[in-house]
C-alpha cells in the first residue's frame, strides 16, 4: 500500500469550505496588501506562541535576512549558522553584508549545540542562527548563554516546543517561520513571519519589511518589499486553530514508529534534551541510506534525502569556506533519510513503512 512522504492536502480536506469562504471574503473586500487578514493573523500567531509580536513577511528566507538586520547585523559582522540545513538558512546572511560562518551539528539530533557554536565564535560574531531542523528543538538557552543573540530558524518547527511548554521561535531574541505548503502550518504559496517579544526589534522588522518606512512617506533606510499577503493570511487563519491537533498527530506518528520497531532497522531521530518535537520531517539514519531510499520508493513508500551536499560545499558558498572541522555535518549528510511524516498518517501507514524497511533487508 503506497504511503506518500508527505501529504499536506489531506488534513485540509475538512476545511475546504472555510478556506474557500476566507479567500472569497478577501476578493470581495478587494484589499490585498497589509489589510485586516494580515493584522489579525499576526495577532493570533503571536498569541498562539505566547509572544508579543508577529510580523508577516513574504517568505521564510527574507524573514531571516530581515530579522538579522533588525538585530543590527551588517557589513563586517559574522553570523554562525549550521551547514547541515536548508540552503536558505545561510543564503539569507550575505544580503545583510555579513559573513556566514559554518558550525557543526550533532548527527543524532541534526542540531547545532552550544559546543559546536562556541567553536565557530570570533570577536566579529554578531548573531547565531539556530535551526530547529526537521522539527527538533535546538538548545537555544545554552547557545544564548554564550553571550551572542540567537535567531531561531523555526521554518521546519512550527508548533514544536520545549518540555516546559515554550514554543520554537520564542526561545531566543527573535524567531523566523516559513509557511511554505509542506510546513506544519502551510499557506497556498509562499509566506513567512518573524516573532519576537522585543518591542524595538518588532518595530524595526515592520519598517524593514516595507522599504525601511514606518509611514509610507519617509524612508529611513534601505529595506525590503516583503509582506505576507491578505489571501495567504486568510488561509493561515483558517488553519491556525487546528495547528495544535496537527502537531499532536505528528508527535503520535513519531511514537508509532518507535512502537513499531523502526529502531531495529535504522537509527531513529533523537529529540534534543528538553525538546518535544512536532516533527515536520521524520529523518532516520542508515549507512546505506541511498540504497534504502531506492528500495522504499520501489515499494511505493515516499523517502528522500535532503542535504547530501552540506551548505558549505555548495558552489555559491565558496567565498565563505568552513573555518572549523564539521565531522557531524559530514556524517549527517551521508546517512540521513526522510520517511513519511504528517498529520495525515494512520498507524497502518506507519506499519507499512516499517515493514517495507524491514523487507529491504539492508540492516
C-alpha positions, -999 to +999 in steps of 0.1 A: +000+000+000+016+033-011+025+059+016+035+094+005+065+111+020+041+139+030+005+149+021-003+184+032-036+185+014-052+156+034-057+175+067-072+204+049-100+185+032-124+190+061-116+228+059-123+232+022-155+252+026-139+275+052-108+281+031-128+289+000-150+313+020-120+330+035-105+336+001-138+348-013-141+373+016-107+388+006-117+390-030-150+407-021-131+432+002-106+439-026-078+448-001-049+426-008-018+440+010-014+446+047-051+446+054-073+432+082-064+395+075-027+401+079-031+421+110-055+396+125-032+367+117-002+385+132-021+390+164-033+354+165+000+338+156+018+359+183-008+349+209-006+312+199+031+313+207+028+334+238+048+362+222+041+400+220+047+404+183+044+385+150+051+403+117+041+387+084+066+387+056+068+373+021+087+341+028+109+323+054+142+333+037+135+370+038+123+366+073+159+356+083+175+384+064+151+410+079+154+396+114+192+397+112+191+433+100+168+441+130+194+426+153+219+451+138+238+426+117+257+443+088+289+446+069+320+433+087+299+411+111+299+373+112+268+351+117+273+315+129+250+290+111+249+252+107+260+237+074+236+208+077+204+227+070+184+240+041+204+264+019+183+294+028+195+294+064+229+305+052+218+322+020+199+348+040+231+361+056+252+376+028+224+401+018+229+418+052+266+423+043+277+399+070+297+367+066+283+332+072+305+311+095+296+274+094+294+253+126+289+216+131+258+197+142+252+167+164+245+139+139+219+122+162+197+153+167+208+171+135+211+203+156+237+228+165+249+226+201+265+251+224+299+235+219+296+235+181+286+271+181+313+281+206+339+265+183+329+289+155+326+321+175+350+350+169+352+386+181+332+395+150+303+372+157+271+393+158+244+366+159+238+328+158+212+312+135+200+282+155+180+260+131+152+238+146+159+212+119+132+187+109+111+199+139+136+191+166+144+219+191+179+234+192+193+242+227+187+279+224+192+286+261+226+271+262+236+289+230+223+322+243+244+317+274+275+322+252+266+359+250+256+362+214+220+370+202+202+339+189+179+340+158+158+308+157+151+295+122+119+277+130+108+272+094+105+234+099+093+236+135+061+255+139+044+240+169+075+223+183+082+232+219+104+225+249+092+201+276+084+231+298+060+244+272+079+272+254+074+272+216+101+274+190+105+310+178+102+324+213+133+310+229+159+334+216+159+371+207+139+366+175+124+337+156+116+332+119+090+310+103+081+297+068+046+290+056+057+270+025+029+245+018+048+215+032+054+231+066+035+222+098+014+253+091+014+259+053+000+286+031-011+280-005+021+296-017+050+314-001+047+332+032+067+338+064+066+355+098+090+369+124+082+366+161+097+385+190+087+399+224+111+428+220+092+460+211+122+476+194+130+446+173+094+443+162+093+480+152+124+476+131+111+445+114+079+462+105+099+491+090+123+468+071+096+447+055+081+479+040+110+495+023+125+509+055+095+531+062+071+534+091+047+558+075+049+550+037+062+586+032+096+588+050+122+562+042+148+559+069+169+530+054+170+506+025+146+479+034+126+452+015+093+448-002+084+417+018+049+413+030+026+384+038-004+390+015-041+391+025-051+359+008-024+338+024-031+353+058-068+344+054-059+308+046-035+306+075-061+320+099-085+291+090-058+266+097-042+281+129-069+268+153-061+232+141-023+235+144-022+221+179-041+190+169-019+185+138+012+188+158-001+162+182-007+138+153+029+144+142+041+135+176+019+105+177+032+093+143+068+096+157+058+075+187+041+049+164+074+045+145+092+037+178+064+013+189+065-005+155+102-013+159+117+010+134+148+014+156+157-022+149+164-013+113+176+023+112+189+049+137+159+070+149+160+107+152+168+117+187+149+146+204+172+171+219+173+172+257+142+191+269+126+190+234+091+180+224+093+180+186+063+183+163+082+165+135+080+183+102+101+155+087+110+122+103+146+117+094+163+084+102+199+074+095+214+044+078+249+035+065+232+026+031+208+054+031+206+058-007+200+021-012+173+022+014+157+052-003+156+034-036+141+002-021+114+022-004+105+042-034+103+010-054+078-003-028+057+028-031+069+044+001+080+080-001+116+085+010+143+110+001+175+126+012+176+164+017+211+176+023+236+152+009+258+182+000+260+204+030+257+242+025+293+250+030+301+227+000+276+245-023+292+265-052+276+297-041+292+294-006+328+291-019+336+326-008+330+315+028+347+282+034+343+263+067+368+275+093+363+247+118+360+209+113+325+196+105+325+158+112+290+157+125+278+175+094+295+150+071+280+121+090+245+135+090+247+144+053+258+109+043+234+089+065+201+108+067+169+097+050+134+112+054+105+088+056+067+096+057+055+121+083+025+142+086-008+149+104-025+126+079-006+094+089-025+064+104-010+036+124-014+013+094+007+037+073+035+036+098+033-002+099+036-003+061+067+019+062+084-002+089+075-034+071+090-020+038+122-010+056+124-045+071+118-061+037+146-041+022+170-062+043+197-036+044+204-039+082 
